[in-house]
Amino acid sequence: MVMQFVLASGSLKELARHYDVSYPTLRLILDRLIDRVRSVAKGTPPDPMNHLLADLLDRGEVSVAATRRIRELYRRQVERSG
């Protein structure tokens, strides 16, 4: 994906076309990738909530918009807790 991103000159819209997905879907995929890279950089395990949401989205059981709202709410709760 990184090579395609560079070949698309950093255009997420072009990258979405290349993979034949919508821009919101591509954005969500990239957000998950960013979260995973951050976890690895911090030495912490990946967040199980993000994995659950990714699985639900992949199976079509939840929309991209709903996934984003749930992730944002969850992220705020985690920040408040810890």
Order of alpha helices (4+ residues) and beta strands (2+ residues): alpha-alpha-alpha-alpha-alpha
